[in-house]
């Protein structure tokens, strides 16, 4: 901003106004950042570091190595933070698709899966308009890129599992060196309510429609709901599917879990001589016909990434092959 003064001669004074102020209370605002770093240098492939930092004290509260940025990796880190410190007032992040719906075609979707989880836990999510608004966490990432990479090398750590096991020790030493006392000593963290469950909230949720055969499909896999009297009323109704960070699934209807079994995986090859009950023969014939068309089935791209479980997505394989091709040329 420029301030003009004088009558005959025009002079200007540059006035800088800092509009980004830090929070005064511990636990009021946490800034989130994902940092793609060469965590293990030439000893291992690149990985992603998720960083949670308190705005009032500049303390690192949660660090987590993950193969890539996904809803599950953020759920794991958020769960670790809440279990140790409690629920903050708000999270402050950038405009990545994990936090904000950026697609103009998603008219009916008003929040992301991570935003939905925070809403159920009564935690606000604020998105920054510029990178400069997250200056503290950006500066912390520069420090982590220098110090953390060297510490991993000195401790001979070369895998994600070993790195995550070492991070609590590094966080404790980092906070002793670089954290500061908040202006107010009031802790704004809140405990979990009795009805709140981190396991059932910090997961991927999606509605699925039950067929007349009591089956649902998810990620190219068909699941069969237990054929009992109470479940037969679910035909053509929508139920909620929960996918947890460990890869397991659960089906829920009106807050109650439904028993089910894995019926068939379309990606897996056909098992010759497989025993099929007579009442499921028609559905199995439909699947076999689709498999015999020669169509190459792939996992659904609409489902969350499972790279944290060692399952590499087709898109990630394509990106790696493109990078290798560019290096060769």
C-alpha positions in Angstrom: 0.0 0.0 0.0 1.3 3.4 -0.8 0.6 6.6 1.2 0.7 9.9 -0.8 1.5 13.2 0.9 2.5 16.8 -0.1 1.0 19.3 -2.4 3.4 20.2 -5.2 5.8 17.2 -5.1 4.5 13.7 -5.3 6.3 11.3 -2.9 5.4 7.7 -1.8 6.1 5.6 1.2 5.9 1.9 1.0 3.8 0.5 3.9 3.7 -3.3 4.3 0.8 -4.7 6.2 0.9 -8.3 7.4 -2.6 -9.7 7.3 -1.7 -13.2 8.4 -1.6 -13.4 12.1 -0.8 -16.4 14.3 -3.3 -17.9 16.6 -2.8 -17.3 20.3 -4.3 -20.5 21.8 -2.8 -23.9 21.6 -4.9 -26.2 19.5 -6.9 -23.5 17.8 -5.5 -23.9 14.3 -3.3 -26.6 12.7 -1.7 -26.1 9.4 -1.5 -29.2 7.1 1.1 -29.7 4.5 2.2 -32.5 2.2 5.9 -32.5 1.3 7.2 -34.6 -1.5 10.8 -35.3 -0.5 13.6 -37.7 -1.4 13.2 -39.0 2.1 15.7 -41.9 1.7 17.9 -40.3 -1.0 19.2 -43.1 -3.3 18.4 -45.9 -0.8 14.6 -46.0 -1.6 12.0 -44.5 -4.0 10.5 -41.1 -3.3 7.8 -40.8 -0.7 5.4 -38.2 0.7 5.7 -36.6 4.1 2.5 -35.4 5.8 3.1 -32.5 8.2 0.8 -31.2 11.0 2.0 -28.1 12.8 0.4 -26.0 15.5 0.0 -22.4 14.5 0.3 -21.0 18.1 3.5 -22.8 19.2 5.1 -23.9 15.9 5.2 -27.4 17.3 5.2 -30.4 15.0 2.3 -32.6 16.3 2.2 -35.3 13.6 4.5 -36.5 10.8 3.8 -39.5 8.6 5.6 -41.1 5.6 3.3 -42.4 2.9 4.0 -43.7 -0.6 1.6 -41.1 -2.0 -1.0 -38.5 -0.9 -4.5 -40.1 -0.4 -7.5 -40.0 1.8 -6.2 -43.0 3.8 -2.8 -41.5 4.5 -4.5 -38.3 5.8 -6.9 -40.4 7.9 -4.0 -42.3 9.5 -2.1 -39.0 10.3 -5.3 -37.3 11.6 -6.1 -40.3 13.8 -2.6 -40.3 15.3 -2.9 -36.5 16.1 -6.4 -36.7 17.7 -5.5 -39.8 19.8 -2.4 -37.9 21.2 -3.6 -34.3 21.4 -7.4 -34.3 21.0 -9.6 -32.5 18.5 -8.4 -29.0 17.3 -10.7 -26.1 16.4 -9.7 -26.1 12.7 -7.3 -27.3 10.1 -5.7 -24.9 7.6 -4.6 -26.4 4.3 -4.2 -25.7 0.6 -6.7 -26.3 -2.2 -5.7 -29.8 -3.1 -8.5 -32.2 -4.1 -8.1 -34.0 -0.8 -9.4 -30.9 1.0 -11.6 -29.0 -1.6 -13.9 -30.0 -4.4 -12.2 -28.4 -7.4 -14.0 -30.1 -10.2 -16.8 -28.1 -11.9 -18.6 -31.3 -12.9 -19.1 -32.4 -9.3 -22.3 -30.4 -8.9 -23.8 -32.7 -6.2 -20.6 -33.1 -4.2 -20.2 -30.3 -1.7 -17.3 -31.7 0.3 -14.5 -34.2 0.0 -14.1 -37.4 1.9 -11.6 -35.8 4.3 -13.9 -32.7 4.7 -16.8 -35.0 5.5 -14.8 -36.8 8.2 -13.8 -33.5 9.8 -17.4 -32.3 9.7 -18.5 -35.4 11.5 -15.9 -34.8 14.2 -16.9 -31.1 14.5 -13.6 -29.8 13.1 -13.5 -26.9 10.6 -11.4 -27.1 7.4 -10.1 -23.8 6.0 -8.4 -23.6 2.6 -5.6 -21.0 2.0 -5.8 -18.9 -1.1 -2.0 -18.7 -1.6 1.1 -20.6 -0.5 2.3 -17.5 1.4 -0.6 -17.8 3.8 0.9 -21.0 5.0 4.3 -19.5 5.6 5.0 -21.2 8.9 4.5 -24.7 7.6 6.3 -23.9 4.4 9.4 -22.8 6.4 9.1 -25.9 8.6 9.2 -28.1 5.5 12.4 -26.5 4.3 13.9 -27.4 7.7 12.6 -30.9 7.4 14.0 -31.3 3.9 17.4 -30.5 5.3 17.5 -32.0 8.8 15.2 -35.0 8.5 16.9 -36.3 5.4 20.3 -36.2 7.1 18.9 -37.8 10.3 17.5 -40.7 8.3 20.8 -41.2 6.6 22.8 -41.1 9.9 20.4 -43.6 11.5 20.6 -45.9 8.4 16.8 -45.7 7.8 15.8 -46.7 4.2 12.1 -47.8 4.4 8.8 -46.1 5.1 8.1 -48.4 8.1 11.5 -47.6 9.7 11.0 -43.9 9.0 7.6 -43.8 10.6 9.0 -45.6 13.7 11.7 -43.0 14.0 9.5 -39.9 13.5 8.3 -39.5 17.1 12.0 -39.3 18.2 12.7 -36.7 15.6 9.5 -34.7 16.5 10.5 -34.5 20.1 14.0 -33.2 19.3 12.6 -30.7 16.7 10.1 -29.2 19.1 12.8 -28.7 21.7 14.8 -26.7 19.2 12.3 -24.7 17.2 9.0 -24.5 19.1 7.9 -21.6 21.2 5.4 -20.9 24.0 2.0 -19.8 22.8 0.7 -16.3 23.8 -2.1 -17.9 25.8 -1.6 -21.0 27.9 -5.2 -22.1 27.3 -5.4 -25.5 25.5 -8.3 -25.5 22.9 -8.1 -29.2 22.2 -11.3 -31.1 22.8 -11.8 -34.7 23.8 -13.8 -37.1 21.7 -17.5 -37.4 22.4 -19.0 -40.7 23.4 -20.8 -41.1 20.1 -17.7 -40.3 18.0 -15.5 -43.1 16.6 -12.3 -42.4 14.8 -12.3 -45.8 13.2 -15.8 -45.3 11.7 -15.3 -41.6 10.8 -11.8 -41.4 9.4 -12.4 -43.8 6.5 -13.7 -43.7 2.9 -17.5 -43.9 2.7 -19.7 -44.4 -0.3 -23.3 -45.3 -0.9 -24.0 -48.6 -2.8 -27.3 -50.0 -4.1 -28.2 -53.6 -3.1 -29.4 -55.7 -6.1 -32.3 -58.1 -6.0 -29.7 -60.9 -5.6 -28.4 -59.2 -2.4 -25.1 -58.2 -4.0 -23.2 -55.0 -4.3 -20.1 -54.1 -6.4 -17.2 -52.0 -5.3 -13.8 -51.6 -6.9 -14.5 -54.4 -9.5 -15.4 -56.9 -6.7 -18.8 -58.3 -6.1 -19.9 -58.9 -2.4 -22.8 -61.1 -1.3 -24.9 -60.0 1.7 -26.0 -62.7 4.1 -29.3 -64.2 2.9 -31.5 -63.8 6.1 -35.0 -62.4 6.5 -33.9 -59.0 7.8 -31.5 -58.5 4.9 -34.0 -59.4 2.3 -35.7 -56.1 3.0 -32.6 -54.3 1.7 -33.2 -55.2 -2.0 -33.0 -52.0 -4.1 -32.1 -49.9 -1.1 -28.9 -47.8 -0.6 -26.5 -48.9 2.1 -23.2 -47.3 3.2 -19.9 -48.9 2.5 -16.9 -48.1 4.7 -13.4 -48.8 3.5 -10.8 -48.5 6.3 -7.1 -47.6 6.1 -6.1 -51.3 6.6 -8.0 -52.3 3.4 -10.9 -53.9 5.2 -14.6 -53.2 4.4 -17.9 -53.0 6.3 -21.5 -52.6 5.1 -23.8 -50.5 7.2 -27.5 -49.7 7.2 -29.1 -47.4 9.7 -26.1 -47.6 11.9 -26.0 -51.4 12.0 -23.3 -53.5 10.3 -24.4 -56.1 7.8 -22.7 -59.5 7.4 -21.4 -60.2 3.9 -18.8 -62.3 2.0 -16.6 -61.7 -1.0 -18.3 -63.4 -3.9 -16.2 -62.6 -7.0 -13.3 -60.5 -8.1 -13.6 -59.4 -11.7 -9.9 -58.5 -11.9 -8.8 -62.0 -10.8 -8.7 -64.8 -13.4 -11.6 -67.3 -13.6 -11.2 -70.2 -11.3 -11.9 -73.4 -13.3 -14.1 -75.9 -11.5 -15.4 -73.3 -8.9 -18.4 -74.5 -6.9 -21.4 -72.2 -7.2 -24.7 -72.5 -5.5 -27.6 -73.1 -7.9 -29.4 -69.9 -6.9 -26.3 -67.9 -7.8 -25.7 -69.6 -11.1 -27.4 -66.9 -13.3 -25.3 -64.1 -11.7 -22.1 -66.1 -12.1 -22.9 -66.8 -15.8 -23.2 -63.0 -16.4 -19.8 -62.5 -14.8 -18.2 -65.3 -16.9 -19.6 -63.8 -20.1 -18.1 -60.5 -19.3 -14.7 -62.0 -18.5 -14.7 -64.0 -21.8 -15.2 -60.9 -23.9 -11.5 -60.3 -23.6 -11.9 -57.0 -21.8 -9.0 -56.1 -19.5 -10.6 -55.3 -16.2 -8.8 -52.8 -14.0 -9.4 -51.5 -10.5 -11.8 -48.5 -10.4 -10.1 -45.1 -10.5 -12.9 -43.6 -8.4 -11.9 -45.6 -5.4 -9.2 -44.3 -3.0 -5.5 -45.1 -3.5 -4.2 -48.1 -1.6 -0.5 -47.4 -2.1 0.0 -47.3 1.7 -0.8 -51.0 1.6 1.7 -51.8 -1.1 -1.0 -51.9 -3.9 0.1 -49.7 -6.8 -2.7 -48.1 -8.8 -2.8 -48.4 -12.6 -2.4 -44.6 -12.9 0.8 -44.7 -10.8 2.2 -47.5 -12.9 1.5 -45.5 -16.0 3.2 -42.4 -14.6 6.3 -44.5 -13.6 6.5 -46.0 -17.1 6.3 -42.5 -18.7 9.0 -41.2 -16.4 11.3 -44.2 -17.3 10.6 -43.6 -21.0 11.5 -39.9 -20.7 14.7 -40.8 -18.8 15.7 -43.3 -21.6 15.1 -40.8 -24.3 
